[in-house]
Each structure stands twice: as structure tokens, then as C-alpha cells.
Amino acid sequence: MGIYGAINSAVSGLTAQATALENISGNVANSQTTGYKRLDTTFSDLVAGGGANQFQQVSGTTFATSRATNTVQGDITSVDVDTYMAINGEGYFVVTKAADVVDGSTTFAEETYYTRGGDFERDQEGYLINAAGYYLQGFPLDPITGNPVGDNPTVVLVDNQPLPASATTTVEYQANLPRVPQTNDYDGSIASALLDSGVTASADIPVADELAFLDSSISGGSITIYNDNGTAMNVEVRYAKIANADVGPPVVLDTWGMYINTDGDATNSWWHVGDADFTSSGALNSLTAGSIGAVNGTGDGFDIASLVIDGSTATNVEVTFSGGDLTQYSDPDGTASSVSLDQDGYPAGELTSVTVDEAGRVIANYSNSQRRAVYEIPLATFEAEQYLQRVDGAAFASTTSSGAADLSGGGQILSKKLELSNADIADEFSKLIITQQAYSANSKVVTSADEMLDDALNMVR
């Protein structure tokens, strides 16, 4: 091939180095692009014609191809945005693009894309969209079971619809009542620790008897519950000791009456929920129904069919002492100790924020302190991710060579994190120096070959 072959090889070298330069420039330009995967350059040789043995052959031309670095993870940095995410390990977020806006609502394209760019933020419609314009997809979660619904992810939408109120159905109650309650009436005698004799035991407390009742009873704590429409109702509990075993026969058990405030009832100031008997060891022995309470089916609490407080009504509320949570052990202070009340209701709430937890779930947070997991974010993996097709916005599309996306695996989603570009400027500049020198060397070969051709032509002259 001679001089012409040398020129041909040098020109192919110039073309290949130009491709390398193009990749380097693109990597440098995207060194700050979230989730960007750099393209490296691979050079391959094309053997020139010649003999069957290497000593009869000459060096051929070259060509350059781009080499994907999808499996090379970029650095992960912390951020202050609750909906930003990074992937630690393999996998891609499943995303799509907007197609159109119809009647003020966004419609979406059928194509699915994949990206490591996790800078998602909630837009005015409630969709999570990243800086490149891709909308996050996920599996909706069943509000009852919390399990994903369906096999195909849909666009994540967390709208501003308020969370409806939920009525209180159960109040979990824990307390230890003293053996001798130190009421306002207590003067050191056993009799003075009991409910005032002028107040009828095991019955609702009339307004006229309220002061005598308060002086001969102790506080049992308070809690706010909610009725069907989310109205808050303040439940204040008091206990009055009705009988003491130390008085002697025929009394064999300590007995306490449980009461709940009416907060404004014209006739009664306290409702009688029921009575609790305790053994000499301080364990709950039995419960007896009061005017508003019925002993529940398990015998460890009261069912209140209708509770009226300050004109508001809560229905079907269970006060439970399950697990031996109501006891009567000696207490030197003579007050109810270890008091704890917990209930399962809440008022209606407005959406306050959207976050992502470490399990990769989108969480809606409401003004009533409720949190709801609404979507599970899948990660797509591929058998041959180096064959994914690059598309605008640091995203990829699947191809027949990459295989279909598998949504059952992937790495770990990190909330309030971002994966940076895996292109390092220092490395790219080092490549740039080598590429520039190789390009200059190839151009020198062309120049030298041209001079040699001129010498050959001058020989003819």
C-alpha cells in the first residue's frame, strides 16, 4: 500500500481521535449533570491486506467506538430536598415524558424511559418531575394493606386532596391505681380515701355532687379523641375508690369506679363508665358495666356505644386494658402512676409535604400528623445495560440488545441524596492531552507522506 496506505491510516487516526475528542467534550460539558454516565472511547484496528504471516503484513487503519459506563456509579451527595433520590447500586428510575395538556391536565406518552437522575420535585398538579422533564413512575399502594397494586407502574401523583377524618375506635389505656388514694378528703384513714358517702357510687355524678366527687377521687389522665366527622373531644378520666378490702368482710376485693367528664351536660358532670375489681396482689380481677360502658367480649375493657362530651358524640369506642395494663399496686404518692392513653382516630388533614423513605416509598404527610405511603418506587435492571439507547436528559431507552426491564430488583434508594455525574474533569483533561497529541501525530504523518509523494514526483521531472 505504501505512501497512500500511510495517508489512509493517518486519516483514519484523525477521524478516530476526533470521535474521542467529541466524547471528551461531551463528558466535560456534563460533568455537573445529575446522573450522567460518561462515554469513553475504544480504538480498534483494521488489518491491511498482505501475506498470511504477520511479517508480511503492515499496520492498518483504526476506528473508534463509544464505550458505555452505565455500571460505573457517580459520587452520592446529600441535599435538602425531601423528594430528591439517589440509587446506591444497580438500577434506574422508571420515568416517562409528558405528551400533551388536555383541559388543564397533563397526559403522558406511552414510551417508558430509565434514568439515574433523581432530582424529582412535585409540580403544581402533584406529579414528581426531574430537571430533565421526566415524570417518575411507581406502583400505587393499597391504603388498607400497604401492598403494591398492579404489575405496571403508573405516573406518581400526590394531589392536594385532604385526608378524611377517622373516628376513634380504640383507646388503649394503661395505669396503676394506688392502694390508698390520697384525695383532697384523705386524712390518713382508710375510710377517707373512699368516694364521699354523699355521692352515689357506680352511677353518673350529678352536677350538684361534682365538688364532693372531685375531692374524693383522683385523676386518671386525659386524651383527645375524634368522632366520625373529625370533631376533637377531650376525654378526662377520674377514678374513685368505692370499696377497700382492708375494711373487712363482706368486702373481699378493692373496687374502683371509672368516670369520664361530660364537659357541659346540664344534669351530670361525670359519666360512669364502669367499676374495676382488683385482687389482693394488685391484678385486675373483673369489670362491671356502668351507665355508658359495657364490658367488652374479652373482659379486659369497656365498650362505649355512645359518648357525649360538650355536645359532641362519639360512637362505638372501646377502652381496653389488654395485657394487664390496669393494676393496683402500692404507690407512696397515692396517685395514678404509669398513666398512658393512646387512641387511633384523627381529624381531617391537609397535605403538608411529600417525602421519600429509605424503603423507596413516596410518603404523603398531612397537617394532622398522619403519614401515608402512597407509591412504591421500582428500580429497573437490565441483562445488558451497556446496550441501552441514550436519550436526552441523562436517560435511556431499552433496546432488543439490552433486554426488557426487570422491576423486581435493583439497589437501594437513598432519600435526600443525588448521584452526581461519573465524569471526572481531571481524568477528562488527561485524556484530552493524549487525544490532542495523537491527533497532531496523525496530521504529521499526512504531512510527511505528502512530502514523500512530492519527492517521488520530482524524481520524474
Secondary structure as the mmCIF struct_conf table of DSSP 4:
data_model
#
loop_
_struct_conf.conf_type_id
_struct_conf.id
_struct_conf.beg_label_comp_id
_struct_conf.beg_label_asym_id
_struct_conf.beg_label_seq_id
_struct_conf.end_label_comp_id
_struct_conf.end_label_asym_id
_struct_conf.end_label_seq_id
HELX_RH_AL_P HELX_RH_AL_P1 GLY A 2 ALA A 29
TURN_TY1_P TURN_TY1_P1 ASN A 30 GLN A 32
BEND BEND1 THR A 33 THR A 33
TURN_TY1_P TURN_TY1_P2 THR A 34 GLY A 35
STRN STRN1 LEU A 39 LEU A 46
HELX_LH_PP_P HELX_LH_PP_P1 VAL A 47 ALA A 48
BEND BEND2 GLY A 49 GLY A 49
BEND BEND3 ALA A 52 ASN A 53
HELX_RH_3T_P HELX_RH_3T_P1 GLN A 54 GLN A 56
STRN STRN2 THR A 61 ALA A 68
TURN_TY1_P TURN_TY1_P3 ASN A 70 THR A 71
BEND BEND4 VAL A 72 VAL A 72
HELX_LH_PP_P HELX_LH_PP_P2 GLN A 73 ASP A 75
STRN STRN3 ILE A 76 SER A 78
BEND BEND5 ASP A 80 ASP A 80
TURN_TY1_P TURN_TY1_P4 ASP A 82 THR A 83
STRN STRN4 TYR A 84 TYR A 84
STRN STRN5 MET A 85 ASN A 88
BEND BEND6 GLY A 89 GLU A 90
STRN STRN6 TYR A 92 THR A 96
STRN STRN7 ALA A 98 VAL A 102
TURN_TY1_P TURN_TY1_P5 ASP A 103 GLY A 104
STRN STRN8 SER A 105 PHE A 108
BEND BEND7 GLU A 110 GLU A 110
STRN STRN9 TYR A 113 THR A 115
BEND BEND8 ARG A 116 ARG A 116
STRN STRN10 ASP A 119 ASP A 119
STRN STRN11 GLU A 121 ARG A 122
TURN_TY1_P TURN_TY1_P6 GLN A 124 GLU A 125
BEND BEND9 GLY A 126 GLY A 126
STRN STRN12 TYR A 127 TYR A 127
STRN STRN13 LEU A 128 ILE A 129
TURN_TY1_P TURN_TY1_P7 ALA A 131 ALA A 132
BEND BEND10 GLY A 133 GLY A 133
HELX_LH_PP_P HELX_LH_PP_P3 TYR A 134 TYR A 134
STRN STRN14 TYR A 135 PRO A 140
STRN STRN15 LEU A 141 LEU A 141
TURN_TY1_P TURN_TY1_P8 PRO A 143 THR A 145
STRN STRN16 PRO A 148 PRO A 148
BEND BEND11 GLY A 150 ASN A 152
STRN STRN17 THR A 154 VAL A 155
STRN STRN18 LEU A 157 LEU A 157
HELX_LH_PP_P HELX_LH_PP_P4 GLN A 161 PRO A 162
STRN STRN19 LEU A 163 LEU A 163
HELX_LH_PP_P HELX_LH_PP_P5 PRO A 164 ALA A 165
STRN STRN20 SER A 166 SER A 166
STRN STRN21 THR A 170 ASN A 176
BEND BEND12 ARG A 179 VAL A 180
TURN_TY1_P TURN_TY1_P9 ASN A 184 ASP A 185
BEND BEND13 GLY A 188 SER A 189
TURN_TY1_P TURN_TY1_P10 ILE A 190 ILE A 190
HELX_RH_3T_P HELX_RH_3T_P2 ALA A 191 ALA A 193
BEND BEND14 LEU A 194 LEU A 194
HELX_LH_PP_P HELX_LH_PP_P6 LEU A 195 ASP A 196
TURN_TY1_P TURN_TY1_P11 SER A 197 GLY A 198
BEND BEND15 VAL A 199 VAL A 199
TURN_TY1_P TURN_TY1_P12 ALA A 201 SER A 202
BEND BEND16 ALA A 203 ALA A 203
HELX_LH_PP_P HELX_LH_PP_P7 ASP A 204 ASP A 204
STRN STRN22 ILE A 205 PRO A 206
HELX_RH_3T_P HELX_RH_3T_P3 VAL A 207 ASP A 209
HELX_RH_AL_P HELX_RH_AL_P2 GLU A 210 ASP A 215
TURN_TY1_P TURN_TY1_P13 SER A 216 SER A 216
STRN STRN23 ILE A 218 TYR A 226
TURN_TY1_P TURN_TY1_P14 ASP A 228 ASN A 229
STRN STRN24 ALA A 232 ALA A 243
HELX_RH_3T_P HELX_RH_3T_P4 ALA A 245 VAL A 247
TURN_TY1_P TURN_TY1_P15 PRO A 249 PRO A 250
BEND BEND17 LEU A 253 LEU A 253
STRN STRN25 ASP A 254 ASN A 261
BEND BEND18 ASP A 263 GLY A 264
BEND BEND19 ALA A 266 THR A 267
STRN STRN26 ASN A 268 PHE A 278
TURN_TY1_P TURN_TY1_P16 SER A 280 SER A 281
BEND BEND20 GLY A 282 GLY A 282
STRN STRN27 LEU A 284 ALA A 289
BEND BEND21 SER A 291 ILE A 292
STRN STRN28 GLY A 293 VAL A 295
TURN_TY1_P TURN_TY1_P17 GLY A 297 THR A 298
BEND BEND22 GLY A 299 ASP A 300
STRN STRN29 GLY A 301 ILE A 309
TURN_TY1_P TURN_TY1_P18 ASP A 310 GLY A 311
STRN STRN30 SER A 312 THR A 320
TURN_TY1_P TURN_TY1_P19 SER A 322 ASP A 325
STRN STRN31 LEU A 326 THR A 327
TURN_TY1_P TURN_TY1_P20 PRO A 332 ASP A 333
BEND BEND23 THR A 335 THR A 335
STRN STRN32 SER A 337 GLN A 343
STRN STRN33 TYR A 346 TYR A 346
STRN STRN34 GLY A 349 GLY A 349
STRN STRN35 LEU A 351 VAL A 356
TURN_TY1_P TURN_TY1_P21 GLU A 358 ALA A 359
BEND BEND24 GLY A 360 GLY A 360
STRN STRN36 ARG A 361 TYR A 366
TURN_TY1_P TURN_TY1_P22 SER A 367 ASN A 368
BEND BEND25 SER A 369 SER A 369
STRN STRN37 ARG A 371 GLU A 376
STRN STRN38 LEU A 379 THR A 381
TURN_TY1_P TURN_TY1_P23 GLU A 383 ALA A 384
HELX_RH_3T_P HELX_RH_3T_P5 GLU A 385 TYR A 387
HELX_LH_PP_P HELX_LH_PP_P8 LEU A 388 LEU A 388
STRN STRN39 GLN A 389 VAL A 391
TURN_TY1_P TURN_TY1_P24 ASP A 392 ALA A 394
STRN STRN40 ALA A 395 ALA A 397
TURN_TY1_P TURN_TY1_P25 THR A 400 SER A 402
STRN STRN41 ASP A 406 GLY A 409
STRN STRN42 GLN A 412 SER A 415
TURN_TY1_P TURN_TY1_P26 LYS A 416 LYS A 416
STRN STRN43 LYS A 417 GLU A 419
HELX_LH_PP_P HELX_LH_PP_P9 LEU A 420 SER A 421
BEND BEND26 ASN A 422 ASN A 422
HELX_RH_AL_P HELX_RH_AL_P3 ILE A 425 VAL A 460
#
